[in-house]
Amino acid sequence: MDVQALIGELDRDWQFRANCMGVDPELFFPERGSSTREAKEVCRGCVVRDDCLDFAIANGEKFGIWGGMSERERRRVRRSRLGLQQDVGAAS
């Protein structure tokens, strides 16, 4: 039994509860300059939106809508989180 693979599967259990299950994945990877509104609408009421966003940030997802955010929006969150970590480290 591959324990790491099992842990990885458990860590992604949230995906099975996502609003986007069964939705065409292309909706979440629009052409450059195309609207992201429809994809973000699917994410809006999703119970695992935070898990999805955390996954995308932790894995450096560069494309698509994850957790209701575009790459540009995720980049801002990533920078904010890094700033908070640096502030905490400096305070210790």
C-alpha positions, 0 to 999 in steps of 0.5 A: 500500500502506497501511504503517500498516494492514500494521503494525497487522495484523502487531501483531495477528497474535497474535490468530490463535493465541489460544485464543478463536478460534472461541469465542462472543465473548459469553462474554468480555462477560458481563452485569454481575454474571455469572460470568467463570469460563468466559472466564478458563478459556479464557484460562488456558493461552493462549500469547498471553495477555500479548499480549492483555492488553497490547493491552487495556491499550494500547487502553483496553478498558473491557469484557470479559475480555482476557488472562484479566482483567476491567476491574477487574483490568486497571485494577490492572495499568495503575496498577501499570505507570504507577507503575513508569514514574513510578519509572523516570522519577524515578530518571533 
